[in-house]
Amino acid sequence: MKGFKIPEATISRLSVYSRYLENLYRKGITTVSSADIAQGVGVTSAQVRKDLAYFGEFGTRGVGYNVKELLDHTLKILGLNNTWNMVVVGAGNLGSALCAYRGFRERGFYIVGVFDNDLTKIGKKINEYEVLPIDKLEEVVRENNVEIGIIAVPAAYAQDVATRLVKAGVKGILNFAPTVLNVPDKVIVRSVDLTVNLEVLTFNIRRD
Ligand SMILES: NC(=O)c1ccc[n+]([C@@H]2O[C@H](COP(=O)([O-])OP(=O)(O)OC[C@H]3O[C@@H](n4cnc5c(N)ncnc54)[C@H](O)[C@@H]3O)[C@@H](O)[C@H]2O)c1
């Protein structure tokens, strides 16, 4: 798998396939064809086969894929065969919504700390999480082996928070602030900019 570049779109689809397979597994379905997966997630079966081919040989011609085996493979490829500890910085509207989202835990992502620098928020509870002072960030990251930091502060403060997260030892940052972050190459940043997504949507609506 190392040595050549796997398209990001393939990785995103792998995550979608994996969730689909998880559903089949829960329903007790044991085999599935690429056509079934394709129909279930809304892509072509050629695309499914091409995506999976990046990661080796799966399935048996004429029989299809063993659901459990393919699910385990996709989870392993996505790094989801173990759980991940995360911290959320910014306990505002978005940070609170992220803390309330159950879906993270179902996929093995555990929030172990929520931080803010607003004294009126520190000590308050968001679901089961008590908002912690930002000064505790490094300690919580270290003690809980946190590898992922989520930035949910206004753009003007995002770089400071990113620098602190990196110094504390996180390996990846999910950044919701609409700004570009400067981090060392070894740290992976994924930015979620909802406005950019909306604008891609409006571009495509107009173009069609
Ligand atoms: N709310 C949304 O739907 C939404 C959607 C997409 C992106 N975003 C982005 O997410 C970020 C947060 O948005 P929001 O609506 O939750 O804002 P918000 O103002 O409700 O919350 C931001 C929180 O960050 C805290 N904060 C500020 N500086 C900090 C620092 N240095 N350390 C720790 N905490 C700090 C504030 O006290 C506040 O509680 C923004 O960058 C915003 O552009 C928000």
The ligand as an SDF file (V2000), in Angstrom:
LIG
                    3D

 44 48  0  0  0  0  0  0  0  0999 V2000
  -21.4030   26.7330   13.9440 N   0  0  0  0  0  0  0  0  0  0  0  0
  -21.2930   26.1970   12.7450 C   0  0  0  0  0  0  0  0  0  0  0  0
  -22.2610   25.6780   12.1390 O   0  0  0  0  0  0  0  0  0  0  0  0
  -19.9810   26.1770   12.0400 C   0  0  0  0  0  0  0  0  0  0  0  0
  -19.9400   25.5330   10.8470 C   0  0  0  0  0  0  0  0  0  0  0  0
  -18.7360   25.4320   10.2050 C   0  0  0  0  0  0  0  0  0  0  0  0
  -17.6160   25.9790   10.7340 C   0  0  0  0  0  0  0  0  0  0  0  0
  -17.6560   26.6500   11.8830 N   0  0  0  0  0  0  0  0  0  0  0  0
  -16.4200   27.2110   12.4030 C   0  0  0  0  0  0  0  0  0  0  0  0
  -16.1380   26.5590   13.6440 O   0  0  0  0  0  0  0  0  0  0  0  0
  -15.5480   27.4890   14.5400 C   0  0  0  0  0  0  0  0  0  0  0  0
  -16.4210   27.5840   15.7720 C   0  0  0  0  0  0  0  0  0  0  0  0
  -17.7120   28.0690   15.4240 O   0  0  0  0  0  0  0  0  0  0  0  0
  -18.8390   28.2400   16.5120 P   0  0  0  0  0  0  0  0  0  0  0  0
  -20.0620   28.6260   15.8040 O   0  0  0  0  0  0  0  0  0  0  0  0
  -18.8600   27.0450   17.3990 O   0  0  0  0  0  0  0  0  0  0  0  0
  -18.2600   29.4940   17.3610 O   0  0  0  0  0  0  0  0  0  0  0  0
  -18.5870   29.8750   18.8660 P   0  0  0  0  0  0  0  0  0  0  0  0
  -18.2240   31.3160   18.9900 O   0  0  0  0  0  0  0  0  0  0  0  0
  -19.9450   29.4240   19.2510 O   0  0  0  0  0  0  0  0  0  0  0  0
  -17.5420   28.9940   19.6890 O   0  0  0  0  0  0  0  0  0  0  0  0
  -16.1560   29.1790   19.6690 C   0  0  0  0  0  0  0  0  0  0  0  0
  -15.6170   28.8220   21.0420 C   0  0  0  0  0  0  0  0  0  0  0  0
  -14.1900   28.8780   20.9980 O   0  0  0  0  0  0  0  0  0  0  0  0
  -13.7370   29.4170   22.2390 C   0  0  0  0  0  0  0  0  0  0  0  0
  -12.3810   29.9250   22.0570 N   0  0  0  0  0  0  0  0  0  0  0  0
  -11.9540   31.0230   21.3910 C   0  0  0  0  0  0  0  0  0  0  0  0
  -10.6230   31.1260   21.4180 N   0  0  0  0  0  0  0  0  0  0  0  0
  -10.1750   30.0550   22.1300 C   0  0  0  0  0  0  0  0  0  0  0  0
   -8.8890   29.6070   22.5100 C   0  0  0  0  0  0  0  0  0  0  0  0
   -7.7960   30.2630   22.1470 N   0  0  0  0  0  0  0  0  0  0  0  0
   -8.8010   28.4820   23.2270 N   0  0  0  0  0  0  0  0  0  0  0  0
   -9.9020   27.8040   23.5930 C   0  0  0  0  0  0  0  0  0  0  0  0
  -11.1540   28.1760   23.2670 N   0  0  0  0  0  0  0  0  0  0  0  0
  -11.2830   29.2940   22.5480 C   0  0  0  0  0  0  0  0  0  0  0  0
  -14.7700   30.4830   22.5610 C   0  0  0  0  0  0  0  0  0  0  0  0
  -14.7520   30.8340   23.9280 O   0  0  0  0  0  0  0  0  0  0  0  0
  -16.0480   29.7730   22.1440 C   0  0  0  0  0  0  0  0  0  0  0  0
  -16.6130   29.0400   23.2150 O   0  0  0  0  0  0  0  0  0  0  0  0
  -15.4150   28.8000   13.7900 C   0  0  0  0  0  0  0  0  0  0  0  0
  -14.1300   28.8720   13.2440 O   0  0  0  0  0  0  0  0  0  0  0  0
  -16.4720   28.6940   12.7170 C   0  0  0  0  0  0  0  0  0  0  0  0
  -16.1620   29.4750   11.5860 O   0  0  0  0  0  0  0  0  0  0  0  0
  -18.8210   26.7530   12.5600 C   0  0  0  0  0  0  0  0  0  0  0  0
  1  2  1  0
  2  3  2  0
  2  4  1  0
  4  5  1  0
  4 44  2  0
  5  6  2  0
  6  7  1  0
  7  8  2  0
  8  9  1  0
  8 44  1  0
  9 10  1  0
  9 42  1  0
 10 11  1  0
 11 12  1  0
 11 40  1  0
 12 13  1  0
 13 14  1  0
 14 15  2  0
 14 16  1  0
 14 17  1  0
 17 18  1  0
 18 19  2  0
 18 20  1  0
 18 21  1  0
 21 22  1  0
 22 23  1  0
 23 24  1  0
 23 38  1  0
 24 25  1  0
 25 26  1  0
 25 36  1  0
 26 27  1  0
 26 35  1  0
 27 28  2  0
 28 29  1  0
 29 30  1  0
 29 35  2  0
 30 31  1  0
 30 32  2  0
 32 33  1  0
 33 34  2  0
 34 35  1  0
 36 37  1  0
 36 38  1  0
 38 39  1  0
 40 41  1  0
 40 42  1  0
 42 43  1  0
M  CHG  2   8   1  16  -1
M  END
$$$$
